[in-house]
Amino acid sequence: MPFRQLTVSALPALSLFNDEVECIVVPSLGGKITNLRRRKGREWLWRHPDRELSWAPEDGSFPDVGGWDECFPTIAPSPMPGAAPGEPLLPDHGELRNLPWHHDILETPAGTLLTARAVGVLLPYEFQRDIIVPPSGAEIRLEYRLFHRGEAPFPWIWAAHPIIAAPAGMTLTLPTVHEVRVDHAVERPDLPADTTVPWPLDGESHSWTVPATQGWSAKLFGDIGASGTVVLTDPRRGEQLQIGVDPSAVPQVGLWIDATGPLTRIGIEPCIGAPDRLDRAVAEWGSAARSAPGEVRKWGVTLRLPDPD
């Protein structure tokens, strides 16, 4: 059976794999994906070297430990649009990370399936994510389903939130993104908030190369375009992580570039709605999704890790 039980930071975890690829999930931490790799290749997901995985604090802050989280119904802390003054904020990176999830692992004709469901507390919804690892090949599929369980519409944004370790020289290619809008930036006066700038930064092609220059960060959003594709290439062996979506279902991609430390980290965030705060997505950018009572919304993300040889 192509899965095994193990522990990550002393927490129960599940490894889903075939002969080529593997992903590891910690079900008790909002279904956090801690590892994503070719079985004989590099690890793509960054993990904090000094912090153990744990539940997020009850004050709504988000401990930056790395891996892949699901952000819903907001990314940054935000008041719920239309909420009365004094009501609590939607927490940083959303509420899914601290909800109890129900997990099942199944063998299906499509491959090994880890299905997980969580029921919202701050809003009336059921969120489901299925991870499918086929019997063979270098592809992993994530399928999402959002069901509105309440009696009144509500707005939301969703983003996958994988954090990638990005050494200098790594390239980030967005084949059909030509410009990005700035949510916020630090130590980049050329990237004022809420302005639109050409993509790639500091370049003339569709690819941006991670520079050696440190000391800045930025959060950017772009329309992912017809290709629905993001490609990261590690120059050391030519390994790639290819992320694909249907742009009619997942129209945006967020880029969090953190070059403030000794190693640049990049958040590659296929998303529905932008920017990070739900209230701004509704009132300022006009890009938030909206669900009606009884509505079911589905979308997916495909990960490919081709053999560099």
ZADO-1210 file (C-alpha; in nm, 4 decimals, padded with zeros to 6 digits):
<atoms>
<atom x="00.0000" y="00.0000" z="00.0000" code="MET" pos="1"/>
<atom x="00.1691" y="00.3269" z="-00.1138" code="PRO" pos="2"/>
<atom x="00.1472" y="00.5232" z="00.2099" code="PHE" pos="3"/>
<atom x="00.3115" y="00.4923" z="00.5468" code="ARG" pos="4"/>
<atom x="00.2723" y="00.6385" z="00.8933" code="GLN" pos="5"/>
<atom x="00.5560" y="00.8358" z="01.0502" code="LEU" pos="6"/>
<atom x="00.6144" y="01.1356" z="01.2774" code="THR" pos="7"/>
<atom x="00.7189" y="01.4930" z="01.2005" code="VAL" pos="8"/>
<atom x="00.8204" y="01.7050" z="01.5006" code="SER" pos="9"/>
<atom x="00.6796" y="01.4222" z="01.7171" code="ALA" pos="10"/>
<atom x="00.3381" y="01.4629" z="01.5497" code="LEU" pos="11"/>
<atom x="00.1629" y="01.1795" z="01.3598" code="PRO" pos="12"/>
<atom x="00.2087" y="01.2195" z="00.9858" code="ALA" pos="13"/>
<atom x="00.1278" y="01.0356" z="00.6632" code="LEU" pos="14"/>
<atom x="00.3570" y="00.9879" z="00.3661" code="SER" pos="15"/>
<atom x="00.1886" y="00.9397" z="00.0273" code="LEU" pos="16"/>
<atom x="00.4213" y="00.8217" z="-00.2474" code="PHE" pos="17"/>
<atom x="00.4888" y="00.6261" z="-00.5611" code="ASN" pos="18"/>
<atom x="00.8205" y="00.5305" z="-00.7197" code="ASP" pos="19"/>
<atom x="00.8903" y="00.8906" z="-00.8231" code="GLU" pos="20"/>
<atom x="00.7318" y="01.1420" z="-00.5838" code="VAL" pos="21"/>
<atom x="00.6369" y="01.1817" z="-00.2184" code="GLU" pos="22"/>
<atom x="00.4425" y="01.4247" z="-00.0044" code="CYS" pos="23"/>
<atom x="00.4097" y="01.4172" z="00.3742" code="ILE" pos="24"/>
<atom x="00.1064" y="01.5566" z="00.5593" code="VAL" pos="25"/>
<atom x="00.0518" y="01.6312" z="00.9292" code="VAL" pos="26"/>
<atom x="-00.3273" y="01.5898" z="00.9632" code="PRO" pos="27"/>
<atom x="-00.3555" y="01.7513" z="01.3080" code="SER" pos="28"/>
<atom x="-00.2095" y="02.0840" z="01.1880" code="LEU" pos="29"/>
<atom x="-00.4798" y="02.1805" z="00.9427" code="GLY" pos="30"/>
<atom x="-00.3550" y="01.9197" z="00.6978" code="GLY" pos="31"/>
<atom x="-00.0168" y="02.0959" z="00.6674" code="LYS" pos="32"/>
<atom x="00.2040" y="01.9483" z="00.3950" code="ILE" pos="33"/>
<atom x="00.5567" y="01.9390" z="00.5360" code="THR" pos="34"/>
<atom x="00.7453" y="01.7716" z="00.2508" code="ASN" pos="35"/>
<atom x="00.7172" y="01.7668" z="-00.1273" code="LEU" pos="36"/>
<atom x="00.9874" y="01.6071" z="-00.3389" code="ARG" pos="37"/>
<atom x="01.1034" y="01.3593" z="-00.5939" code="ARG" pos="38"/>
<atom x="01.2080" y="01.0569" z="-00.3965" code="ARG" pos="39"/>
<atom x="01.5675" y="01.1032" z="-00.5138" code="LYS" pos="40"/>
<atom x="01.5515" y="01.4796" z="-00.5494" code="GLY" pos="41"/>
<atom x="01.5556" y="01.8042" z="-00.3579" code="ARG" pos="42"/>
<atom x="01.3048" y="01.9025" z="-00.0899" code="GLU" pos="43"/>
<atom x="01.0930" y="02.1894" z="-00.2210" code="TRP" pos="44"/>
<atom x="00.9159" y="02.3040" z="00.0955" code="LEU" pos="45"/>
<atom x="01.1088" y="02.5246" z="00.3363" code="TRP" pos="46"/>
<atom x="01.0982" y="02.4469" z="00.7080" code="ARG" pos="47"/>
<atom x="01.2175" y="02.6795" z="00.9848" code="HIS" pos="48"/>
<atom x="01.5462" y="02.5403" z="01.1193" code="PRO" pos="49"/>
<atom x="01.4779" y="02.6356" z="01.4826" code="ASP" pos="50"/>
<atom x="01.0998" y="02.6103" z="01.5300" code="ARG" pos="51"/>
<atom x="00.9022" y="02.2929" z="01.5788" code="GLU" pos="52"/>
<atom x="00.5639" y="02.2442" z="01.4195" code="LEU" pos="53"/>
<atom x="00.2790" y="02.3276" z="01.6549" code="SER" pos="54"/>
<atom x="-00.0737" y="02.4612" z="01.6694" code="TRP" pos="55"/>
<atom x="-00.1019" y="02.8339" z="01.6086" code="ALA" pos="56"/>
<atom x="-00.1484" y="03.0563" z="01.9157" code="PRO" pos="57"/>
<atom x="-00.5026" y="03.1459" z="02.0154" code="GLU" pos="58"/>
<atom x="-00.4275" y="03.5168" z="01.9663" code="ASP" pos="59"/>
<atom x="-00.4687" y="03.4666" z="01.5907" code="GLY" pos="60"/>
<atom x="-00.1010" y="03.5116" z="01.5001" code="SER" pos="61"/>
<atom x="00.0715" y="03.2771" z="01.2575" code="PHE" pos="62"/>
<atom x="00.3988" y="03.1070" z="01.3545" code="PRO" pos="63"/>
<atom x="00.6243" y="03.1038" z="01.0505" code="ASP" pos="64"/>
<atom x="00.7425" y="02.7419" z="01.0471" code="VAL" pos="65"/>
<atom x="00.7142" y="02.6706" z="00.6749" code="GLY" pos="66"/>
<atom x="00.5509" y="02.3923" z="00.4775" code="GLY" pos="67"/>
<atom x="00.2231" y="02.4216" z="00.2854" code="TRP" pos="68"/>
<atom x="-00.0918" y="02.5605" z="00.4500" code="ASP" pos="69"/>
<atom x="-00.4389" y="02.6380" z="00.3152" code="GLU" pos="70"/>
<atom x="-00.5481" y="02.9999" z="00.3684" code="CYS" pos="71"/>
<atom x="-00.9243" y="03.0579" z="00.3899" code="PHE" pos="72"/>
<atom x="-01.1342" y="03.2806" z="00.4157" code="PRO" pos="73"/>
<atom x="-00.8503" y="03.5349" z="00.4289" code="THR" pos="74"/>
<atom x="-00.4724" y="03.5368" z="00.4100" code="ILE" pos="75"/>
<atom x="-00.3804" y="03.8329" z="00.6309" code="ALA" pos="76"/>
<atom x="-00.5773" y="03.9239" z="00.9471" code="PRO" pos="77"/>
<atom x="-00.8931" y="04.1051" z="00.8385" code="SER" pos="78"/>
<atom x="-01.2272" y="04.2223" z="00.9717" code="PRO" pos="79"/>
<atom x="-01.5151" y="04.0364" z="00.8156" code="MET" pos="80"/>
<atom x="-01.6719" y="04.2750" z="00.5625" code="PRO" pos="81"/>
<atom x="-01.9929" y="04.4119" z="00.7119" code="GLY" pos="82"/>
<atom x="-01.9066" y="04.3031" z="01.0665" code="ALA" pos="83"/>
<atom x="-02.0024" y="04.5263" z="01.3563" code="ALA" pos="84"/>
<atom x="-01.7224" y="04.7283" z="01.5211" code="PRO" pos="85"/>
<atom x="-01.5418" y="04.5316" z="01.7900" code="GLY" pos="86"/>
<atom x="-01.6022" y="04.1872" z="01.6404" code="GLU" pos="87"/>
<atom x="-01.2863" y="03.9706" z="01.6299" code="PRO" pos="88"/>
<atom x="-01.0688" y="03.9701" z="01.3188" code="LEU" pos="89"/>
<atom x="-01.0449" y="03.6764" z="01.0866" code="LEU" pos="90"/>
<atom x="-00.7110" y="03.5258" z="01.1940" code="PRO" pos="91"/>
<atom x="-00.3795" y="03.5461" z="01.0136" code="ASP" pos="92"/>
<atom x="-00.3678" y="03.2887" z="00.7294" code="HIS" pos="93"/>
<atom x="-00.7353" y="03.2085" z="00.7943" code="GLY" pos="94"/>
<atom x="-00.9003" y="02.9652" z="01.0318" code="GLU" pos="95"/>
<atom x="-00.8422" y="02.6296" z="00.8612" code="LEU" pos="96"/>
<atom x="-00.5026" y="02.5825" z="01.0264" code="ARG" pos="97"/>
<atom x="-00.6607" y="02.5637" z="01.3733" code="ASN" pos="98"/>
<atom x="-00.9792" y="02.3720" z="01.2944" code="LEU" pos="99"/>
<atom x="-01.0162" y="01.9990" z="01.3573" code="PRO" pos="100"/>
<atom x="-01.0036" y="01.8131" z="01.0259" code="TRP" pos="101"/>
<atom x="-01.1466" y="01.4680" z="00.9597" code="HIS" pos="102"/>
<atom x="-00.9105" y="01.2578" z="00.7457" code="HIS" pos="103"/>
<atom x="-00.9540" y="00.9321" z="00.5548" code="ASP" pos="104"/>
<atom x="-00.6986" y="00.7552" z="00.3393" code="ILE" pos="105"/>
<atom x="-00.8261" y="00.5369" z="00.0560" code="LEU" pos="106"/>
<atom x="-00.6991" y="00.3311" z="-00.2330" code="GLU" pos="107"/>
<atom x="-00.8811" y="00.4276" z="-00.5541" code="THR" pos="108"/>
<atom x="-00.8316" y="00.3556" z="-00.9261" code="PRO" pos="109"/>
<atom x="-00.6748" y="00.7040" z="-00.9512" code="ALA" pos="110"/>
<atom x="-00.4212" y="00.6254" z="-00.6782" code="GLY" pos="111"/>
<atom x="-00.3779" y="00.6852" z="-00.3079" code="THR" pos="112"/>
<atom x="-00.6279" y="00.9435" z="-00.1846" code="LEU" pos="113"/>
<atom x="-00.5998" y="01.1421" z="00.1384" code="LEU" pos="114"/>
<atom x="-00.9306" y="01.3225" z="00.1823" code="THR" pos="115"/>
<atom x="-00.9736" y="01.5830" z="00.4557" code="ALA" pos="116"/>
<atom x="-01.2718" y="01.7947" z="00.5636" code="ARG" pos="117"/>
<atom x="-01.3128" y="02.0836" z="00.8059" code="ALA" pos="118"/>
<atom x="-01.6270" y="02.2717" z="00.9139" code="VAL" pos="119"/>
<atom x="-01.5996" y="02.6470" z="00.9557" code="GLY" pos="120"/>
<atom x="-01.6585" y="02.8256" z="01.2856" code="VAL" pos="121"/>
<atom x="-01.6403" y="03.1917" z="01.1851" code="LEU" pos="122"/>
<atom x="-01.8381" y="03.1293" z="00.8658" code="LEU" pos="123"/>
<atom x="-02.0829" y="02.8499" z="00.7691" code="PRO" pos="124"/>
<atom x="-01.8914" y="02.6267" z="00.5303" code="TYR" pos="125"/>
<atom x="-01.7382" y="02.2849" z="00.4799" code="GLU" pos="126"/>
<atom x="-01.3938" y="02.2842" z="00.3218" code="PHE" pos="127"/>
<atom x="-01.2563" y="01.9668" z="00.1633" code="GLN" pos="128"/>
<atom x="-00.9144" y="01.8954" z="00.0161" code="ARG" pos="129"/>
<atom x="-00.8219" y="01.5670" z="-00.1526" code="ASP" pos="130"/>
<atom x="-00.4567" y="01.4802" z="-00.2209" code="ILE" pos="131"/>
<atom x="-00.4175" y="01.2150" z="-00.4906" code="ILE" pos="132"/>
<atom x="-00.0879" y="01.0406" z="-00.5646" code="VAL" pos="133"/>
<atom x="-00.1254" y="00.8148" z="-00.8710" code="PRO" pos="134"/>
<atom x="00.0291" y="00.4664" z="-00.8844" code="PRO" pos="135"/>
<atom x="00.3077" y="00.5962" z="-01.1083" code="SER" pos="136"/>
<atom x="00.4357" y="00.9189" z="-01.2581" code="GLY" pos="137"/>
<atom x="00.5698" y="01.2494" z="-01.1315" code="ALA" pos="138"/>
<atom x="00.2375" y="01.4225" z="-01.0631" code="GLU" pos="139"/>
<atom x="00.0362" y="01.4968" z="-00.7485" code="ILE" pos="140"/>
<atom x="-00.3182" y="01.6317" z="-00.7664" code="ARG" pos="141"/>
<atom x="-00.4948" y="01.8462" z="-00.5056" code="LEU" pos="142"/>
<atom x="-00.8718" y="01.8798" z="-00.5448" code="GLU" pos="143"/>
<atom x="-01.0798" y="02.1267" z="-00.3440" code="TYR" pos="144"/>
<atom x="-01.4497" y="02.1539" z="-00.2623" code="ARG" pos="145"/>
<atom x="-01.6218" y="02.4371" z="-00.0724" code="LEU" pos="146"/>
<atom x="-01.9819" y="02.3915" z="00.0416" code="PHE" pos="147"/>
<atom x="-02.1869" y="02.6822" z="00.1834" code="HIS" pos="148"/>
<atom x="-02.3801" y="02.5474" z="00.4852" code="ARG" pos="149"/>
<atom x="-02.5486" y="02.8700" z="00.5953" code="GLY" pos="150"/>
<atom x="-02.8402" y="03.0948" z="00.5084" code="GLU" pos="151"/>
<atom x="-02.6698" y="03.4133" z="00.3853" code="ALA" pos="152"/>
<atom x="-02.4014" y="03.4764" z="00.1227" code="PRO" pos="153"/>
<atom x="-02.0493" y="03.5563" z="00.2355" code="PHE" pos="154"/>
<atom x="-01.7273" y="03.6716" z="00.0609" code="PRO" pos="155"/>
<atom x="-01.3964" y="03.4860" z="00.0823" code="TRP" pos="156"/>
<atom x="-01.0526" y="03.4418" z="-00.0606" code="ILE" pos="157"/>
<atom x="-00.8458" y="03.1218" z="-00.0760" code="TRP" pos="158"/>
<atom x="-00.4772" y="03.0662" z="-00.1350" code="ALA" pos="159"/>
<atom x="-00.2508" y="02.7668" z="-00.1283" code="ALA" pos="160"/>
<atom x="00.0495" y="02.8690" z="00.0793" code="HIS" pos="161"/>
<atom x="00.3613" y="02.6612" z="00.0050" code="PRO" pos="162"/>
<atom x="00.6894" y="02.8213" z="00.1135" code="ILE" pos="163"/>
<atom x="00.9844" y="02.7359" z="-00.1117" code="ILE" pos="164"/>
<atom x="01.3533" y="02.7552" z="-00.0225" code="ALA" pos="165"/>
<atom x="01.4965" y="02.9590" z="-00.3108" code="ALA" pos="166"/>
<atom x="01.8758" y="02.9835" z="-00.3415" code="PRO" pos="167"/>
<atom x="02.0271" y="03.2550" z="-00.5580" code="ALA" pos="168"/>
<atom x="02.0039" y="03.1548" z="-00.9215" code="GLY" pos="169"/>
<atom x="01.6707" y="02.9726" z="-00.8947" code="MET" pos="170"/>
<atom x="01.4312" y="03.0870" z="-01.1651" code="THR" pos="171"/>
<atom x="01.0610" y="03.1573" z="-01.1300" code="LEU" pos="172"/>
<atom x="00.8697" y="03.1430" z="-01.4576" code="THR" pos="173"/>
<atom x="00.5128" y="03.2682" z="-01.5054" code="LEU" pos="174"/>
<atom x="00.4514" y="03.2133" z="-01.8783" code="PRO" pos="175"/>
<atom x="00.1348" y="03.4235" z="-01.9068" code="THR" pos="176"/>
<atom x="00.1858" y="03.6862" z="-01.6350" code="VAL" pos="177"/>
<atom x="00.2970" y="04.0238" z="-01.7709" code="HIS" pos="178"/>
<atom x="00.2317" y="04.2517" z="-01.4744" code="GLU" pos="179"/>
<atom x="00.1705" y="04.2259" z="-01.1021" code="VAL" pos="180"/>
<atom x="-00.0028" y="04.4450" z="-00.8465" code="ARG" pos="181"/>
<atom x="00.1760" y="04.5273" z="-00.5234" code="VAL" pos="182"/>
<atom x="00.0028" y="04.4447" z="-00.1969" code="ASP" pos="183"/>
<atom x="00.2944" y="04.5585" z="00.0206" code="HIS" pos="184"/>
<atom x="00.6738" y="04.5756" z="00.0088" code="ALA" pos="185"/>
<atom x="00.9641" y="04.6507" z="00.2431" code="VAL" pos="186"/>
<atom x="01.2856" y="04.8218" z="00.1329" code="GLU" pos="187"/>
<atom x="01.1638" y="04.8366" z="-00.2261" code="ARG" pos="188"/>
<atom x="01.0689" y="05.1994" z="-00.2992" code="PRO" pos="189"/>
<atom x="01.0147" y="05.0960" z="-00.6617" code="ASP" pos="190"/>
<atom x="00.7178" y="04.8839" z="-00.5468" code="LEU" pos="191"/>
<atom x="00.4641" y="05.1223" z="-00.3878" code="PRO" pos="192"/>
<atom x="00.1519" y="04.9583" z="-00.2446" code="ALA" pos="193"/>
<atom x="-00.1450" y="04.9203" z="-00.4810" code="ASP" pos="194"/>
<atom x="00.0558" y="04.9993" z="-00.7928" code="THR" pos="195"/>
<atom x="00.0890" y="04.7762" z="-01.0974" code="THR" pos="196"/>
<atom x="00.4417" y="04.6973" z="-01.2197" code="VAL" pos="197"/>
<atom x="00.5778" y="04.4840" z="-01.5039" code="PRO" pos="198"/>
<atom x="00.6638" y="04.1208" z="-01.4435" code="TRP" pos="199"/>
<atom x="00.9239" y="03.9920" z="-01.4060" code="PRO" pos="200"/>
<atom x="01.0919" y="04.2290" z="-01.1645" code="LEU" pos="201"/>
<atom x="01.4357" y="04.3398" z="-01.2843" code="ASP" pos="202"/>
<atom x="01.4098" y="04.1414" z="-01.6072" code="GLY" pos="203"/>
<atom x="01.2863" y="04.1270" z="-01.9627" code="GLU" pos="204"/>
<atom x="01.1675" y="03.7682" z="-02.0108" code="SER" pos="205"/>
<atom x="00.8947" y="03.5606" z="-01.8462" code="HIS" pos="206"/>
<atom x="01.1436" y="03.4331" z="-01.5878" code="SER" pos="207"/>
<atom x="01.2744" y="03.6018" z="-01.2743" code="TRP" pos="208"/>
<atom x="01.6035" y="03.4860" z="-01.1254" code="THR" pos="209"/>
<atom x="01.6435" y="03.4921" z="-00.7480" code="VAL" pos="210"/>
<atom x="01.9186" y="03.7501" z="-00.6846" code="PRO" pos="211"/>
<atom x="02.1957" y="03.7333" z="-00.4284" code="ALA" pos="212"/>
<atom x="02.0881" y="04.0779" z="-00.3007" code="THR" pos="213"/>
<atom x="01.9159" y="04.0537" z="00.0368" code="GLN" pos="214"/>
<atom x="01.7293" y="04.2913" z="00.2679" code="GLY" pos="215"/>
<atom x="01.3873" y="04.3300" z="00.1062" code="TRP" pos="216"/>
<atom x="01.0487" y="04.1620" z="00.0771" code="SER" pos="217"/>
<atom x="00.7310" y="04.2019" z="-00.1278" code="ALA" pos="218"/>
<atom x="00.3860" y="04.0523" z="-00.1727" code="LYS" pos="219"/>
<atom x="00.2628" y="04.0677" z="-00.5299" code="LEU" pos="220"/>
<atom x="-00.0441" y="03.9376" z="-00.7141" code="PHE" pos="221"/>
<atom x="-00.1009" y="03.8750" z="-01.0817" code="GLY" pos="222"/>
<atom x="-00.3637" y="03.7235" z="-01.3082" code="ASP" pos="223"/>
<atom x="-00.2171" y="03.3808" z="-01.3823" code="ILE" pos="224"/>
<atom x="-00.3266" y="03.3937" z="-01.7454" code="GLY" pos="225"/>
<atom x="-00.4138" y="03.1300" z="-02.0014" code="ALA" pos="226"/>
<atom x="-00.1276" y="02.8926" z="-01.9191" code="SER" pos="227"/>
<atom x="-00.2371" y="02.8581" z="-01.5560" code="GLY" pos="228"/>
<atom x="00.1245" y="02.7661" z="-01.4848" code="THR" pos="229"/>
<atom x="00.4074" y="02.8519" z="-01.2465" code="VAL" pos="230"/>
<atom x="00.7497" y="02.6867" z="-01.2855" code="VAL" pos="231"/>
<atom x="01.0376" y="02.6906" z="-01.0366" code="LEU" pos="232"/>
<atom x="01.3737" y="02.5653" z="-01.1632" code="THR" pos="233"/>
<atom x="01.6680" y="02.4814" z="-00.9379" code="ASP" pos="234"/>
<atom x="01.9859" y="02.5478" z="-01.1374" code="PRO" pos="235"/>
<atom x="02.1963" y="02.2920" z="-00.9525" code="ARG" pos="236"/>
<atom x="02.0437" y="01.9851" z="-01.1226" code="ARG" pos="237"/>
<atom x="01.7717" y="02.1406" z="-01.3327" code="GLY" pos="238"/>
<atom x="01.4979" y="02.0072" z="-01.1044" code="GLU" pos="239"/>
<atom x="01.1585" y="02.1698" z="-01.1497" code="GLN" pos="240"/>
<atom x="00.8403" y="02.2179" z="-00.9536" code="LEU" pos="241"/>
<atom x="00.5565" y="02.2885" z="-01.1950" code="GLN" pos="242"/>
<atom x="00.2282" y="02.4171" z="-01.0498" code="ILE" pos="243"/>
<atom x="-00.0771" y="02.4152" z="-01.2729" code="GLY" pos="244"/>
<atom x="-00.4372" y="02.5341" z="-01.2338" code="VAL" pos="245"/>
<atom x="-00.7423" y="02.5962" z="-01.4482" code="ASP" pos="246"/>
<atom x="-00.7331" y="02.9780" z="-01.4720" code="PRO" pos="247"/>
<atom x="-01.1111" y="02.9962" z="-01.5058" code="SER" pos="248"/>
<atom x="-01.1378" y="02.8480" z="-01.1547" code="ALA" pos="249"/>
<atom x="-00.8161" y="02.9824" z="-00.9963" code="VAL" pos="250"/>
<atom x="-00.7551" y="03.3164" z="-01.1705" code="PRO" pos="251"/>
<atom x="-00.4774" y="03.4692" z="-00.9602" code="GLN" pos="252"/>
<atom x="-00.1337" y="03.3836" z="-00.8262" code="VAL" pos="253"/>
<atom x="00.0269" y="03.5474" z="-00.5252" code="GLY" pos="254"/>
<atom x="00.4035" y="03.5804" z="-00.4883" code="LEU" pos="255"/>
<atom x="00.5553" y="03.6386" z="-00.1458" code="TRP" pos="256"/>
<atom x="00.9263" y="03.7068" z="-00.1868" code="ILE" pos="257"/>
<atom x="01.1156" y="03.7244" z="00.1420" code="ASP" pos="258"/>
<atom x="01.4795" y="03.8155" z="00.0878" code="ALA" pos="259"/>
<atom x="01.5362" y="03.9432" z="00.4407" code="THR" pos="260"/>
<atom x="01.7389" y="03.6471" z="00.5676" code="GLY" pos="261"/>
<atom x="02.0354" y="03.4372" z="00.4616" code="PRO" pos="262"/>
<atom x="01.8118" y="03.2294" z="00.2310" code="LEU" pos="263"/>
<atom x="01.5399" y="03.3756" z="00.0107" code="THR" pos="264"/>
<atom x="01.1992" y="03.2194" z="00.0573" code="ARG" pos="265"/>
<atom x="00.9200" y="03.2382" z="-00.1973" code="ILE" pos="266"/>
<atom x="00.5529" y="03.1736" z="-00.1341" code="GLY" pos="267"/>
<atom x="00.3875" y="03.0557" z="-00.4560" code="ILE" pos="268"/>
<atom x="00.0158" y="03.1033" z="-00.3956" code="GLU" pos="269"/>
<atom x="-00.2385" y="03.0000" z="-00.6576" code="PRO" pos="270"/>
<atom x="-00.5398" y="03.1890" z="-00.5277" code="CYS" pos="271"/>
<atom x="-00.8985" y="03.2947" z="-00.5694" code="ILE" pos="272"/>
<atom x="-00.9156" y="03.6612" z="-00.4773" code="GLY" pos="273"/>
<atom x="-00.6523" y="03.9185" z="-00.3790" code="ALA" pos="274"/>
<atom x="-00.4830" y="04.0890" z="-00.1932" code="PRO" pos="275"/>
<atom x="-00.4013" y="03.9299" z="00.1427" code="ASP" pos="276"/>
<atom x="-00.6827" y="04.0954" z="00.3433" code="ARG" pos="277"/>
<atom x="-01.0395" y="03.9909" z="00.2724" code="LEU" pos="278"/>
<atom x="-01.1814" y="04.3366" z="00.3484" code="ASP" pos="279"/>
<atom x="-00.9494" y="04.4937" z="00.0900" code="ARG" pos="280"/>
<atom x="-01.0277" y="04.2206" z="-00.1639" code="ALA" pos="281"/>
<atom x="-01.3947" y="04.3153" z="-00.1307" code="VAL" pos="282"/>
<atom x="-01.3801" y="04.6941" z="-00.1041" code="ALA" pos="283"/>
<atom x="-01.0617" y="04.7973" z="-00.2870" code="GLU" pos="284"/>
<atom x="-00.9504" y="04.5305" z="-00.5357" code="TRP" pos="285"/>
<atom x="-01.2968" y="04.3903" z="-00.6113" code="GLY" pos="286"/>
<atom x="-01.1651" y="04.0383" z="-00.6524" code="SER" pos="287"/>
<atom x="-01.3112" y="03.8372" z="-00.3613" code="ALA" pos="288"/>
<atom x="-01.5226" y="03.5332" z="-00.4366" code="ALA" pos="289"/>
<atom x="-01.8741" y="03.5083" z="-00.2971" code="ARG" pos="290"/>
<atom x="-02.0691" y="03.1951" z="-00.2037" code="SER" pos="291"/>
<atom x="-02.4467" y="03.1628" z="-00.1844" code="ALA" pos="292"/>
<atom x="-02.6400" y="02.9286" z="00.0478" code="PRO" pos="293"/>
<atom x="-02.6139" y="02.5699" z="-00.0722" code="GLY" pos="294"/>
<atom x="-02.3532" y="02.6536" z="-00.3349" code="GLU" pos="295"/>
<atom x="-02.0683" y="02.4106" z="-00.4062" code="VAL" pos="296"/>
<atom x="-01.7449" y="02.5450" z="-00.5527" code="ARG" pos="297"/>
<atom x="-01.4677" y="02.3180" z="-00.6863" code="LYS" pos="298"/>
<atom x="-01.1141" y="02.3792" z="-00.8104" code="TRP" pos="299"/>
<atom x="-00.7802" y="02.1994" z="-00.8288" code="GLY" pos="300"/>
<atom x="-00.4014" y="02.2312" z="-00.8292" code="VAL" pos="301"/>
<atom x="-00.1671" y="01.9939" z="-01.0143" code="THR" pos="302"/>
<atom x="00.1943" y="01.9535" z="-00.9031" code="LEU" pos="303"/>
<atom x="00.4513" y="01.8058" z="-01.1405" code="ARG" pos="304"/>
<atom x="00.8074" y="01.7150" z="-01.0454" code="LEU" pos="305"/>
<atom x="00.9649" y="01.5913" z="-01.3701" code="PRO" pos="306"/>
<atom x="01.2859" y="01.3917" z="-01.3754" code="ASP" pos="307"/>
<atom x="01.5695" y="01.6353" z="-01.4600" code="PRO" pos="308"/>
<atom x="01.7567" y="01.3502" z="-01.6292" code="ASP" pos="309"/>
</atoms>
